[in-house]
Amino acid sequence: MKVSVWDTYVPREGQKTMHFDILVPSDTIDTEVIFGYGKAYLASKPFDTGTLTSNECRFCHMKQAPEAVVDAIAEKGYYIIELENCQ
């Protein structure tokens, strides 16, 4: 499966910036849906975070997804790769 990678930077408590990628099927182009996935992910965090808008989340590139990512997308519609300050 080909996925779109949305590069995301959101401020969080402690003067840190969370950096994570939102992966969605390449045919998912509705930014409200994609931002909704990011907002759901942020809501799952036990700390305060900033908001997620087009200023924080931008399309980066497309790539072929490994099977584990494909399985997660089939279940939830998206997959998050945590890169920095997400824990």
Biopython code that builds the backbone (N, CA, C, O; Angstrom):
import numpy as np
from Bio.PDB.StructureBuilder import StructureBuilder

atoms = [
    (1, "MET", "N", (0.849, -1.185, 0.000)),
    (1, "MET", "CA", (0.000, 0.000, 0.000)),
    (1, "MET", "C", (0.884, 1.233, 0.000)),
    (1, "MET", "O", (1.856, 1.322, 0.749)),
    (2, "LYS", "N", (0.532, 2.170, -0.842)),
    (2, "LYS", "CA", (1.232, 3.450, -0.869)),
    (2, "LYS", "C", (0.543, 4.379, 0.133)),
    (2, "LYS", "O", (-0.684, 4.480, 0.151)),
    (3, "VAL", "N", (1.338, 5.055, 0.965)),
    (3, "VAL", "CA", (0.787, 5.962, 1.968)),
    (3, "VAL", "C", (1.358, 7.364, 1.794)),
    (3, "VAL", "O", (2.469, 7.554, 1.299)),
    (4, "SER", "N", (0.564, 8.329, 2.217)),
    (4, "SER", "CA", (1.013, 9.722, 2.295)),
    (4, "SER", "C", (1.525, 9.967, 3.703)),
    (4, "SER", "O", (0.919, 9.535, 4.683)),
    (5, "VAL", "N", (2.639, 10.659, 3.791)),
    (5, "VAL", "CA", (3.248, 10.987, 5.082)),
    (5, "VAL", "C", (3.051, 12.478, 5.329)),
    (5, "VAL", "O", (3.463, 13.320, 4.531)),
    (6, "TRP", "N", (2.410, 12.781, 6.454)),
    (6, "TRP", "CA", (2.158, 14.165, 6.859)),
    (6, "TRP", "C", (3.053, 14.483, 8.052)),
    (6, "TRP", "O", (2.870, 13.941, 9.142)),
    (7, "ASP", "N", (4.007, 15.354, 7.834)),
    (7, "ASP", "CA", (4.989, 15.750, 8.840)),
    (7, "ASP", "C", (4.344, 16.751, 9.793)),
    (7, "ASP", "O", (3.799, 17.767, 9.360)),
    (8, "THR", "N", (4.407, 16.460, 11.092)),
    (8, "THR", "CA", (3.641, 17.235, 12.061)),
    (8, "THR", "C", (4.516, 17.661, 13.245)),
    (8, "THR", "O", (5.258, 16.859, 13.813)),
    (9, "TYR", "N", (4.407, 18.939, 13.597)),
    (9, "TYR", "CA", (5.112, 19.520, 14.746)),
    (9, "TYR", "C", (4.084, 20.271, 15.590)),
    (9, "TYR", "O", (3.463, 21.225, 15.121)),
    (10, "VAL", "N", (3.908, 19.834, 16.841)),
    (10, "VAL", "CA", (2.917, 20.448, 17.725)),
    (10, "VAL", "C", (3.581, 20.780, 19.059)),
    (10, "VAL", "O", (4.261, 19.932, 19.637)),
    (11, "PRO", "N", (3.393, 22.015, 19.558)),
    (11, "PRO", "CA", (3.949, 22.340, 20.878)),
    (11, "PRO", "C", (3.259, 21.528, 21.963)),
    (11, "PRO", "O", (2.085, 21.176, 21.854)),
    (12, "ARG", "N", (4.010, 21.244, 23.000)),
    (12, "ARG", "CA", (3.465, 20.527, 24.153)),
    (12, "ARG", "C", (3.988, 21.160, 25.431)),
    (12, "ARG", "O", (4.882, 22.006, 25.403)),
    (13, "GLU", "N", (3.420, 20.741, 26.540)),
    (13, "GLU", "CA", (3.858, 21.307, 27.817)),
    (13, "GLU", "C", (5.345, 21.052, 28.017)),
    (13, "GLU", "O", (5.918, 20.125, 27.443)),
    (14, "GLY", "N", (5.948, 21.880, 28.831)),
    (14, "GLY", "CA", (7.378, 21.762, 29.092)),
    (14, "GLY", "C", (8.224, 22.435, 28.025)),
    (14, "GLY", "O", (9.424, 22.178, 27.927)),
    (15, "GLN", "N", (7.604, 23.294, 27.225)),
    (15, "GLN", "CA", (8.314, 24.042, 26.181)),
    (15, "GLN", "C", (9.017, 23.116, 25.190)),
    (15, "GLN", "O", (10.093, 23.433, 24.683)),
    (16, "LYS", "N", (8.392, 21.967, 24.921)),
    (16, "LYS", "CA", (8.915, 21.016, 23.945)),
    (16, "LYS", "C", (8.023, 21.048, 22.712)),
    (16, "LYS", "O", (6.908, 21.567, 22.743)),
    (17, "THR", "N", (8.533, 20.489, 21.641)),
    (17, "THR", "CA", (7.751, 20.348, 20.423)),
    (17, "THR", "C", (7.683, 18.868, 20.060)),
    (17, "THR", "O", (8.705, 18.197, 19.915)),
    (18, "MET", "N", (6.460, 18.382, 19.918)),
    (18, "MET", "CA", (6.263, 17.000, 19.473)),
    (18, "MET", "C", (6.478, 16.966, 17.963)),
    (18, "MET", "O", (6.030, 17.858, 17.241)),
    (19, "HIS", "N", (7.160, 15.941, 17.501)),
    (19, "HIS", "CA", (7.343, 15.716, 16.070)),
    (19, "HIS", "C", (6.871, 14.299, 15.786)),
    (19, "HIS", "O", (7.406, 13.334, 16.333)),
    (20, "PHE", "N", (5.870, 14.182, 14.932)),
    (20, "PHE", "CA", (5.370, 12.863, 14.548)),
    (20, "PHE", "C", (4.849, 12.916, 13.122)),
    (20, "PHE", "O", (4.540, 13.985, 12.594)),
    (21, "ASP", "N", (4.757, 11.744, 12.509)),
    (21, "ASP", "CA", (4.209, 11.631, 11.167)),
    (21, "ASP", "C", (2.861, 10.943, 11.234)),
    (21, "ASP", "O", (2.678, 9.983, 11.982)),
    (22, "ILE", "N", (1.921, 11.436, 10.450)),
    (22, "ILE", "CA", (0.624, 10.806, 10.276)),
    (22, "ILE", "C", (0.667, 10.123, 8.912)),
    (22, "ILE", "O", (0.879, 10.781, 7.894)),
    (23, "LEU", "N", (0.466, 8.811, 8.889)),
    (23, "LEU", "CA", (0.449, 8.057, 7.646)),
    (23, "LEU", "C", (-0.984, 7.679, 7.312)),
    (23, "LEU", "O", (-1.701, 7.131, 8.149)),
    (24, "VAL", "N", (-1.395, 7.971, 6.097)),
    (24, "VAL", "CA", (-2.750, 7.655, 5.625)),
    (24, "VAL", "C", (-2.642, 7.055, 4.229)),
    (24, "VAL", "O", (-1.638, 7.259, 3.546)),
    (25, "PRO", "N", (-3.668, 6.313, 3.792)),
    (25, "PRO", "CA", (-3.638, 5.816, 2.417)),
    (25, "PRO", "C", (-3.453, 6.977, 1.445)),
    (25, "PRO", "O", (-3.951, 8.077, 1.682)),
    (26, "SER", "N", (-2.746, 6.730, 0.365)),
    (26, "SER", "CA", (-2.419, 7.807, -0.577)),
    (26, "SER", "C", (-3.654, 8.455, -1.194)),
    (26, "SER", "O", (-3.573, 9.581, -1.684)),
    (27, "ASP", "N", (-4.790, 7.771, -1.182)),
    (27, "ASP", "CA", (-6.011, 8.365, -1.733)),
    (27, "ASP", "C", (-6.801, 9.176, -0.708)),
    (27, "ASP", "O", (-7.844, 9.740, -1.040)),
    (28, "THR", "N", (-6.316, 9.241, 0.530)),
    (28, "THR", "CA", (-6.931, 10.097, 1.548)),
    (28, "THR", "C", (-6.344, 11.497, 1.385)),
    (28, "THR", "O", (-5.177, 11.735, 1.697)),
    (29, "ILE", "N", (-7.175, 12.419, 0.891)),
    (29, "ILE", "CA", (-6.670, 13.768, 0.619)),
    (29, "ILE", "C", (-7.408, 14.849, 1.392)),
    (29, "ILE", "O", (-7.008, 16.013, 1.354)),
    (30, "ASP", "N", (-8.472, 14.490, 2.089)),
    (30, "ASP", "CA", (-9.252, 15.462, 2.858)),
    (30, "ASP", "C", (-8.461, 15.852, 4.107)),
    (30, "ASP", "O", (-8.299, 15.045, 5.022)),
    (31, "THR", "N", (-7.971, 17.092, 4.140)),
    (31, "THR", "CA", (-7.144, 17.512, 5.278)),
    (31, "THR", "C", (-7.909, 17.499, 6.589)),
    (31, "THR", "O", (-7.307, 17.283, 7.641)),
    (32, "GLU", "N", (-9.220, 17.723, 6.560)),
    (32, "GLU", "CA", (-9.995, 17.671, 7.813)),
    (32, "GLU", "C", (-9.938, 16.271, 8.408)),
    (32, "GLU", "O", (-9.844, 16.119, 9.626)),
    (33, "VAL", "N", (-9.993, 15.262, 7.573)),
    (33, "VAL", "CA", (-9.891, 13.868, 8.037)),
    (33, "VAL", "C", (-8.495, 13.620, 8.591)),
    (33, "VAL", "O", (-8.347, 13.059, 9.677)),
    (34, "ILE", "N", (-7.478, 14.033, 7.857)),
    (34, "ILE", "CA", (-6.097, 13.807, 8.295)),
    (34, "ILE", "C", (-5.808, 14.551, 9.590)),
    (34, "ILE", "O", (-5.210, 13.985, 10.506)),
    (35, "PHE", "N", (-6.224, 15.814, 9.680)),
    (35, "PHE", "CA", (-6.020, 16.565, 10.909)),
    (35, "PHE", "C", (-6.819, 15.940, 12.054)),
    (35, "PHE", "O", (-6.375, 15.967, 13.201)),
    (36, "GLY", "N", (-7.974, 15.389, 11.758)),
    (36, "GLY", "CA", (-8.776, 14.702, 12.781)),
    (36, "GLY", "C", (-8.029, 13.522, 13.376)),
    (36, "GLY", "O", (-8.099, 13.284, 14.582)),
    (37, "TYR", "N", (-7.312, 12.778, 12.533)),
    (37, "TYR", "CA", (-6.499, 11.673, 13.035)),
    (37, "TYR", "C", (-5.415, 12.205, 13.974)),
    (37, "TYR", "O", (-5.168, 11.632, 15.035)),
    (38, "GLY", "N", (-4.777, 13.296, 13.579)),
    (38, "GLY", "CA", (-3.749, 13.888, 14.437)),
    (38, "GLY", "C", (-4.318, 14.384, 15.748)),
    (38, "GLY", "O", (-3.692, 14.225, 16.796)),
    (39, "LYS", "N", (-5.490, 14.980, 15.704)),
    (39, "LYS", "CA", (-6.135, 15.474, 16.929)),
    (39, "LYS", "C", (-6.525, 14.324, 17.844)),
    (39, "LYS", "O", (-6.411, 14.440, 19.065)),
    (40, "ALA", "N", (-6.986, 13.212, 17.270)),
    (40, "ALA", "CA", (-7.314, 12.033, 18.081)),
    (40, "ALA", "C", (-6.053, 11.498, 18.764)),
    (40, "ALA", "O", (-6.089, 11.113, 19.933)),
    (41, "TYR", "N", (-4.955, 11.476, 18.037)),
    (41, "TYR", "CA", (-3.686, 11.043, 18.617)),
    (41, "TYR", "C", (-3.272, 11.972, 19.755)),
    (41, "TYR", "O", (-2.872, 11.499, 20.819)),
    (42, "LEU", "N", (-3.362, 13.284, 19.548)),
    (42, "LEU", "CA", (-2.989, 14.228, 20.598)),
    (42, "LEU", "C", (-3.882, 14.082, 21.823)),
    (42, "LEU", "O", (-3.406, 14.208, 22.951)),
    (43, "ALA", "N", (-5.156, 13.821, 21.620)),
    (43, "ALA", "CA", (-6.096, 13.648, 22.742)),
    (43, "ALA", "C", (-5.749, 12.427, 23.588)),
    (43, "ALA", "O", (-6.140, 12.351, 24.753)),
    (44, "SER", "N", (-5.022, 11.477, 23.016)),
    (44, "SER", "CA", (-4.657, 10.272, 23.765)),
    (44, "SER", "C", (-3.459, 10.495, 24.690)),
    (44, "SER", "O", (-3.129, 9.631, 25.502)),
    (45, "LYS", "N", (-2.820, 11.640, 24.569)),
    (45, "LYS", "CA", (-1.620, 11.915, 25.364)),
    (45, "LYS", "C", (-1.989, 12.393, 26.769)),
    (45, "LYS", "O", (-2.984, 13.098, 26.937)),
    (46, "PRO", "N", (-1.201, 12.021, 27.779)),
    (46, "PRO", "CA", (-1.500, 12.409, 29.160)),
    (46, "PRO", "C", (-1.012, 13.813, 29.522)),
    (46, "PRO", "O", (-1.088, 14.206, 30.686)),
    (47, "PHE", "N", (-0.518, 14.565, 28.555)),
    (47, "PHE", "CA", (-0.020, 15.920, 28.803)),
    (47, "PHE", "C", (-0.712, 16.893, 27.856)),
    (47, "PHE", "O", (-1.306, 16.489, 26.856)),
    (48, "ASP", "N", (-0.629, 18.174, 28.181)),
    (48, "ASP", "CA", (-1.248, 19.204, 27.352)),
    (48, "ASP", "C", (-0.433, 19.418, 26.074)),
    (48, "ASP", "O", (0.798, 19.401, 26.081)),
    (49, "THR", "N", (-1.165, 19.618, 24.986)),
    (49, "THR", "CA", (-0.526, 19.899, 23.708)),
    (49, "THR", "C", (-1.195, 21.107, 23.074)),
    (49, "THR", "O", (-2.290, 21.513, 23.463)),
    (50, "GLY", "N", (-0.516, 21.665, 22.098)),
    (50, "GLY", "CA", (-1.099, 22.751, 21.320)),
    (50, "GLY", "C", (-2.097, 22.201, 20.318)),
    (50, "GLY", "O", (-2.405, 21.009, 20.315)),
    (51, "THR", "N", (-2.592, 23.080, 19.476)),
    (51, "THR", "CA", (-3.567, 22.676, 18.476)),
    (51, "THR", "C", (-2.866, 22.158, 17.218)),
    (51, "THR", "O", (-1.673, 22.377, 17.010)),
    (52, "LEU", "N", (-3.638, 21.473, 16.399)),
    (52, "LEU", "CA", (-3.119, 20.955, 15.147)),
    (52, "LEU", "C", (-3.912, 21.580, 14.002)),
    (52, "LEU", "O", (-5.119, 21.376, 13.879)),
    (53, "THR", "N", (-3.210, 22.340, 13.172)),
    (53, "THR", "CA", (-3.811, 22.975, 11.996)),
    (53, "THR", "C", (-2.859, 22.779, 10.818)),
    (53, "THR", "O", (-1.867, 22.057, 10.921)),
    (54, "SER", "N", (-3.170, 23.419, 9.715)),
    (54, "SER", "CA", (-2.288, 23.328, 8.551)),
    (54, "SER", "C", (-0.926, 23.972, 8.816)),
    (54, "SER", "O", (0.026, 23.718, 8.079)),
    (55, "ASN", "N", (-0.820, 24.791, 9.841)),
    (55, "ASN", "CA", (0.482, 25.364, 10.207)),
    (55, "ASN", "C", (1.402, 24.336, 10.842)),
    (55, "ASN", "O", (2.624, 24.457, 10.748)),
    (56, "GLU", "N", (0.830, 23.323, 11.491)),
    (56, "GLU", "CA", (1.614, 22.317, 12.200)),
    (56, "GLU", "C", (1.771, 21.014, 11.417)),
    (56, "GLU", "O", (2.663, 20.219, 11.713)),
    (57, "CYS", "N", (0.925, 20.793, 10.436)),
    (57, "CYS", "CA", (0.877, 19.506, 9.745)),
    (57, "CYS", "C", (0.856, 19.731, 8.236)),
    (57, "CYS", "O", (-0.043, 20.379, 7.700)),
    (58, "ARG", "N", (1.873, 19.178, 7.560)),
    (58, "ARG", "CA", (1.985, 19.375, 6.108)),
    (58, "ARG", "C", (2.343, 18.059, 5.415)),
    (58, "ARG", "O", (3.078, 17.225, 5.945)),
    (59, "PHE", "N", (1.792, 17.909, 4.207)),
    (59, "PHE", "CA", (2.154, 16.759, 3.385)),
    (59, "PHE", "C", (3.655, 16.796, 3.138)),
    (59, "PHE", "O", (4.221, 17.848, 2.839)),
    (60, "CYS", "N", (4.292, 15.639, 3.268)),
    (60, "CYS", "CA", (5.740, 15.564, 3.083)),
    (60, "CYS", "C", (6.088, 14.742, 1.843)),
    (60, "CYS", "O", (6.751, 15.241, 0.933)),
    (61, "HIS", "N", (5.642, 13.479, 1.804)),
    (61, "HIS", "CA", (5.977, 12.607, 0.688)),
    (61, "HIS", "C", (5.098, 11.360, 0.722)),
    (61, "HIS", "O", (4.293, 11.182, 1.635)),
    (62, "MET", "N", (5.261, 10.506, -0.277)),
    (62, "MET", "CA", (4.576, 9.209, -0.306)),
    (62, "MET", "C", (5.628, 8.114, -0.249)),
    (62, "MET", "O", (6.762, 8.286, -0.698)),
    (63, "LYS", "N", (5.222, 6.987, 0.316)),
    (63, "LYS", "CA", (6.126, 5.844, 0.357)),
    (63, "LYS", "C", (5.319, 4.561, 0.445)),
    (63, "LYS", "O", (4.114, 4.582, 0.698)),
    (64, "GLN", "N", (5.996, 3.454, 0.234)),
    (64, "GLN", "CA", (5.373, 2.139, 0.359)),
    (64, "GLN", "C", (5.380, 1.760, 1.837)),
    (64, "GLN", "O", (6.416, 1.849, 2.495)),
    (65, "ALA", "N", (4.232, 1.339, 2.362)),
    (65, "ALA", "CA", (4.113, 1.022, 3.787)),
    (65, "ALA", "C", (4.440, -0.445, 4.055)),
    (65, "ALA", "O", (4.077, -1.317, 3.266)),
    (66, "PRO", "N", (5.125, -0.718, 5.169)),
    (66, "PRO", "CA", (5.339, -2.115, 5.571)),
    (66, "PRO", "C", (4.026, -2.739, 6.049)),
    (66, "PRO", "O", (3.065, -2.027, 6.341)),
    (67, "GLU", "N", (3.993, -4.036, 6.124)),
    (67, "GLU", "CA", (2.768, -4.775, 6.448)),
    (67, "GLU", "C", (2.154, -4.359, 7.788)),
    (67, "GLU", "O", (0.931, -4.265, 7.891)),
    (68, "ALA", "N", (2.966, -4.108, 8.808)),
    (68, "ALA", "CA", (2.426, -3.709, 10.119)),
    (68, "ALA", "C", (1.671, -2.383, 10.027)),
    (68, "ALA", "O", (0.648, -2.204, 10.688)),
    (69, "VAL", "N", (2.167, -1.463, 9.218)),
    (69, "VAL", "CA", (1.506, -0.178, 9.030)),
    (69, "VAL", "C", (0.207, -0.373, 8.249)),
    (69, "VAL", "O", (-0.817, 0.225, 8.580)),
    (70, "VAL", "N", (0.253, -1.204, 7.222)),
    (70, "VAL", "CA", (-0.945, -1.505, 6.435)),
    (70, "VAL", "C", (-2.035, -2.084, 7.339)),
    (70, "VAL", "O", (-3.201, -1.706, 7.228)),
    (71, "ASP", "N", (-1.657, -3.002, 8.233)),
    (71, "ASP", "CA", (-2.621, -3.609, 9.159)),
    (71, "ASP", "C", (-3.234, -2.559, 10.087)),
    (71, "ASP", "O", (-4.442, -2.569, 10.321)),
    (72, "ALA", "N", (-2.409, -1.656, 10.615)),
    (72, "ALA", "CA", (-2.905, -0.609, 11.516)),
    (72, "ALA", "C", (-3.842, 0.344, 10.770)),
    (72, "ALA", "O", (-4.868, 0.760, 11.309)),
    (73, "ILE", "N", (-3.488, 0.683, 9.543)),
    (73, "ILE", "CA", (-4.345, 1.568, 8.752)),
    (73, "ILE", "C", (-5.671, 0.887, 8.439)),
    (73, "ILE", "O", (-6.715, 1.539, 8.440)),
    (74, "ALA", "N", (-5.644, -0.395, 8.174)),
    (74, "ALA", "CA", (-6.888, -1.134, 7.917)),
    (74, "ALA", "C", (-7.794, -1.105, 9.140)),
    (74, "ALA", "O", (-9.018, -1.107, 9.008)),
    (75, "GLU", "N", (-7.204, -1.079, 10.320)),
    (75, "GLU", "CA", (-7.976, -1.080, 11.575)),
    (75, "GLU", "C", (-8.466, 0.314, 11.954)),
    (75, "GLU", "O", (-9.632, 0.476, 12.314)),
    (76, "LYS", "N", (-7.584, 1.337, 11.880)),
    (76, "LYS", "CA", (-7.918, 2.674, 12.375)),
    (76, "LYS", "C", (-8.063, 3.735, 11.300)),
    (76, "LYS", "O", (-8.645, 4.791, 11.551)),
    (77, "GLY", "N", (-7.548, 3.476, 10.115)),
    (77, "GLY", "CA", (-7.588, 4.465, 9.056)),
    (77, "GLY", "C", (-6.305, 5.264, 8.929)),
    (77, "GLY", "O", (-6.109, 5.970, 7.940)),
    (78, "TYR", "N", (-5.428, 5.161, 9.923)),
    (78, "TYR", "CA", (-4.180, 5.923, 9.918)),
    (78, "TYR", "C", (-3.153, 5.233, 10.798)),
    (78, "TYR", "O", (-3.469, 4.272, 11.499)),
    (79, "TYR", "N", (-1.923, 5.727, 10.759)),
    (79, "TYR", "CA", (-0.840, 5.224, 11.595)),
    (79, "TYR", "C", (0.028, 6.411, 11.986)),
    (79, "TYR", "O", (0.273, 7.304, 11.176)),
    (80, "ILE", "N", (0.490, 6.415, 13.224)),
    (80, "ILE", "CA", (1.356, 7.490, 13.732)),
    (80, "ILE", "C", (2.763, 6.942, 13.950)),
    (80, "ILE", "O", (2.948, 5.895, 14.569)),
    (81, "ILE", "N", (3.743, 7.667, 13.434)),
    (81, "ILE", "CA", (5.147, 7.389, 13.755)),
    (81, "ILE", "C", (5.609, 8.494, 14.689)),
    (81, "ILE", "O", (5.680, 9.659, 14.299)),
    (82, "GLU", "N", (5.923, 8.123, 15.925)),
    (82, "GLU", "CA", (6.408, 9.092, 16.917)),
    (82, "GLU", "C", (7.911, 9.311, 16.690)),
    (82, "GLU", "O", (8.691, 8.359, 16.675)),
    (83, "LEU", "N", (8.300, 10.574, 16.514)),
    (83, "LEU", "CA", (9.693, 10.880, 16.213)),
    (83, "LEU", "C", (10.414, 11.600, 17.359)),
    (83, "LEU", "O", (11.517, 11.201, 17.731)),
    (84, "GLU", "N", (9.811, 12.647, 17.922)),
    (84, "GLU", "CA", (10.474, 13.390, 18.987)),
    (84, "GLU", "C", (9.448, 13.911, 20.000)),
    (84, "GLU", "O", (8.378, 14.394, 19.628)),
    (85, "ASN", "N", (9.800, 13.801, 21.291)),
    (85, "ASN", "CA", (9.029, 14.390, 22.400)),
    (85, "ASN", "C", (7.551, 13.956, 22.425)),
    (85, "ASN", "O", (6.672, 14.746, 22.771)),
    (86, "CYS", "N", (7.295, 12.713, 22.061)),
    (86, "CYS", "CA", (5.912, 12.212, 22.021)),
    (86, "CYS", "C", (5.549, 11.393, 23.253)),
    (86, "CYS", "O", (4.392, 11.010, 23.423)),
    (87, "GLN", "N", (6.513, 11.125, 24.099)),
    (87, "GLN", "CA", (6.255, 10.332, 25.313)),
    (87, "GLN", "C", (6.343, 11.187, 26.551)),
    (87, "GLN", "O", (6.155, 10.688, 27.660)),
]
sb = StructureBuilder()
sb.init_structure("model")
sb.init_model(0)
sb.init_chain("A")
sb.init_seg("    ")
for serial, (resi, resn, name, xyz) in enumerate(atoms, 1):
    if name == "N":
        sb.init_residue(resn, " ", resi, " ")
    sb.init_atom(name, np.array(xyz, "f"), 0.0, 1.0, " ", f" {name:<3s}", serial, name[0])
structure = sb.get_structure()
